[in-house]
Structures are given as C-alpha cells and as structure tokens.
C-alpha cells in the first residue's frame, strides 16, 4: 500500500512549480567542472581584495561553465546573492571558461562582492573599484610562478618522485606557461 503524501495535490503542484522555477534560475551545469588552480587562485585573490569572508555562506562551491550558459548569456560570471534576512545558505559561484587572467580576476572580484551581499548598484561593485593589477608587475608575477613551478618539477625529478606526481607537476608548469602567454598577449594587445 502506498502511503498518502503529506502534501495535498494542490500543494504538490506548487512545490513542482517552485522546483521548475528554481531550475530556471540556476545556470546550466551539465558541462560544469569544479574550479581548477586558476579559478581557485583568483577566488583567493578576491577574498584578499575584499578582506572578509561571506558570512552568510555555509560553504561556497565554484564551477566553471561554458560561455553562454549563464542566465545572462553575455555574462562572464554569476554568484549566489545571500538573502537580506541574514539566513545561512550554501553559496555558488560560476565563471565561464576561457577568461584571460585579468578577466578572471575582475569577474571573481565582482562575484565575490555578490557573496558579500553587494548588488550591482553598490559603488564598491563599480568596474573602476574592482580594477585588477596589470602591466609589468603582473607579467613578472607569472614569470615567478613559472620559475617556481619549474624548480618544483626539477626537484621531484631529482628525488625520484612517483611518475604520476611528476606528471602533475609538469602539467601545472604547462598551465603556468599558458597563463603567462595569455597575460603577455593581453598586455601587448594581441
């Protein structure tokens, strides 16, 4: 025997409508992947920029999604905006794939501001206020990152580390070199 539902049919319809509405409000995540090293780094830099944690978020989950898959297809990111009630919620940040390092920096700072409760009208969310470092200092930072990663990989090779560990290191070095090339190309206008 199937036990009756505690909700009347009328209420079940409302719950179903709310579930559909909730699905429409969340970006499509079929091809989403968790934040990788560049996104994690940008998120940490955004946290340092703002100087505080999102107090209404029990946890923050970050995902990289295909371009055009957010509610606003032209947006480079989206984040949960905690409710004004002060209720604790699970927060999410989405960024589109393929952003340049400077684009990722700006997008992550912007979305982190939403986690803190700022809306688009807040002066703290203005593009000028969220400016990311550029120029020779940024290029030099990526060059140092490449040098440090190369040194780590060489050390692992000399120590006879397991092949998988060495491969991960060399893959990360390739990523660092790609990021350096992107920054150099962005700054040269290519």
N, C-alpha and C positions, 0 to 999 in steps of 0.2 A: 504494500500500500504506500502510495506517495503521500507524504505529509503536506498539508496546505502551506503555502508560502505565508510568512508573517505580513507581507505587504498585500494590500488589495490589488486587483488588476489595474485599477485606476492609478495607484501609486507606482506600480511596476512600470507603467507606461512613462510616468515622469522620470523615473530612475533611468530608463532606457534612453529617453531624450537627453538627459544630462550626460549620460555616458557618451552619446554621439557628439554632443557639443564639446565635451572635454577632448575627444579625439580630434575634432576640427581645430581646436586651439593649440594643440601640440604639434610641433614640426614633424614631418615625416621622418622616421628614423630607421627605415628598413635598411639603408646603406650607411647608417651611422657607425662610427667607431669611437672608442674612448680617446680622450686626449692623449697624444703622444708627447715626446720630450719638448717639441717647440711650443705646444699649447700649454703644457704644464709650466714651462719656464715663463711664458707670457702671463699666465694666471698668477704665478708667484710675484712677478714684477708688478702686476696690477694691485695685488694685495699690499705690497710695499708702497706703491704710489699713494693709495688711499689711506694707508696707515691704520686700518682696523678691519676686523672680520665682520662678515654679515651675521649679526646676532640673531636674526630670525630664522636662519637656516640650520636645521639639524645636521644636514650633510649637503655638499654641493657636488653634483655629478656633471662632468663635462663631456661633450660629444662633438665630434667633427662630422659635418653633414655635407652632402653635395650642394654646390651652388644652385640657387633657385628653389631649394626645398623648404625654406623657412616660410612663415605666414606671409611676410613681405618678400617676394622672390628676389628683390634687388638688395636686400639687407645682407650684411656680412656677418651678423650675429644676432642672437636673441637670448634673453635670460628671464628667469622667473622673477617677478616683482612681488616681494613679500606683501601680505595684506596689511592694511593700516591698523587692523585690530591688534597687531603685535603677536599673533598666533605663530608658533613654531611650525615650519614646513620643511619638506625636502625640496631643495632648490636645484635648478638645472641651468647650465649654460651651453648654448650651441654656437659654434662658429663654422663658417663654410670652409671647405678645403681650398687650398691653393692661394691663400693670402700671403702677401710678402711679409717679411719680418716686421716692417713698420706698420703695415695694415693690420697684422695680428696684434701688435702692441696696442694700437688705438682701439681696435674692436674689443679686446679683452678689458682694457681700462673702462670703456663705455659700459660693457655688460656687467662688470663688477660693480659699477655705480648703481645699476638697477638692483643688484643683490642687496645693496645697502639701503634701498628704498627710494632712490632718486628717480624722478621721471624726466622725460625729455626737456621739459621747460626749466629745469633747475640750472642755474648758472654754472654749477660745478660740472654739468654734463656738456657744456659748450665745447665745440671742437678745439678751440684755442686753449681751453683749460686742460684738455686731455692730451696735449701735444707730447709726442714720444721723442726720445733722443734721435738725432740724425747726424749726418756728417762724418768727419774723420774719426770721432770718438766711437761711433757705432761700428765702423769698419774695423777699427783696432780691437774692439771688444770681441768681435767674431774671429779675428785673426788669433787672438789669445786663446779663444775656445778651441780652435783648430790645433794650435800648438800643444795645448794641454792634453787634448784627446789623442794626438799622435804619440805623445810621451807615455800616456797610459797604455796604449796598444803595444808600443815597443817594450815596455816593462813586462807586460803579460807574456809577450813572445819570449823574452829572456828568461822568465821564471818558469816557462813550460806549462802555462795555464792550459786547461782543457780547450779543445778546438772550438766548442760552442761559445765559450766565454770570449775567446779571441775574435770569433766571427762577429759577435755582438759589438765588440769594441770597434772593429774595423767598419761595421755598418754605421755606427754612430759617428765615426770620423767622416764617412761619406756624407752623412746628413749635415754635419757641421760645415763641410766644404761647400755643399749646395746652398746652405743658408748664407755663407759668406759671399758666394757668387750673386745671390739674389740682392743682398744689401749693396754690393758694389754696382750692380746693374741699375738698381733703383736710384742710387745717388748720381750715377753718370747719365741718367735719363734714357737708358736703353729700354 
